[in-house]
Amino acid sequence: MMKIQIINGPNINLLGKREPSVYGNRSFEDYLAELKKVYPQVEFEYFQSNIEGEMINKIHEIGFEYDGIILNAGAYTHTSIALLDAIRAIKTPVIEVHISNVHAREEFRHKSMISAACMGVICGFGLHSYRLAVEALIRK
């Protein structure tokens, strides 16, 4: 069975409540239950933290044994060289995802510090950005 770790960063715990016009009105947990039904052949693990170091620790912990990581680093995407280094240090492929189209938002969101270390980047498809990342990992 394929093992995929989803790591969500700051404020993703507030999905469904936070800026519904940008992020929608579903919680991530609700969407994850749907993903698990669509992909019964995949074992999903989920981790969310608002703390950069905890995200790095999780990447280190599973980065040599899982088949893929789907990472929504939230605002850390635009600031974290430490996350970039953590992704480069592991063997597991990482796909960067964003719920919103970051390129249609504020200028500071247009630059990702982590994209260069990722297998690919998916943004702007709402929560379905995660499904597209799963598809990419299954077909890699």
Sequence and secondary structure as in RCSB ss.txt:
>XXXX:A:sequence
MMKIQIINGPNINLLGKREPSVYGNRSFEDYLAELKKVYPQVEFEYFQSNIEGEMINKIHEIGFEYDGIILNAGA
YTHTSIALLDAIRAIKTPVIEVHISNVHAREEFRHKSMISAACMGVICGFGLHSYRLAVEALIRK
>XXXX:A:secstr
 EEEEEEE TTGGGTTTS HHHH S  HHHHHHHHHHH TTEEEEEEE S HHHHHHHHHHHTTTSSEEEEE GG
GGGT HHHHHHHHH SS EEEEESS GGGS GGGG  SSGGGSSEEEESSTTHHHHHHHHHHHT 
